């Protein structure tokens, strides 16, 4: 009786894990692409304030670098897959997404701090040089940071490089975090590892060695099977 109850509990737990895993994997699978596409879109929608003269450049760079980062992380997936089973490297892989999330928040805060300093410096330069801007056929003085962001045009932007780097870091850090977490799920799918095995199974160098030996044996069996298979007859 107790054995039957235990089996039922295990089956229920496994079903819950499968439902959770399916939903989470689907979410993680699409989020890296969504994040890469959102960066230029949010830039054009003015979700984050920036100098209008830099907006097109930032939108272009954030989109290109986002997709390049996604492609590069997928390119080195073998290193990440093998490292996820090595004790010291596994801890690093587990911590990197969290550190990237912290980096996203830090970049966001740092960007707004430098943006405030930049617009303040720009207002001082405008007052010193008596610069004005034209709006609705009327010359106006720079009085607020909003005026600077909208009408600074091709004048030199204070702290321009720092602002652009921090702006890009906001999106690229989030993109890398999503991609690394999605890659972990992709690796588990490739290994055909269940959620139960992944959470409670043995994950060390010995398990890695056994898995590599199993893969090599399967490849050798497939190669031998292909050599024994008779050649296909060509249709006349």
Beta strands, then each sheet from edge to edge (+ up, - down):
strand 1: 132-135
strand 2: 138-141
sheet 1: 1+ 2-
end
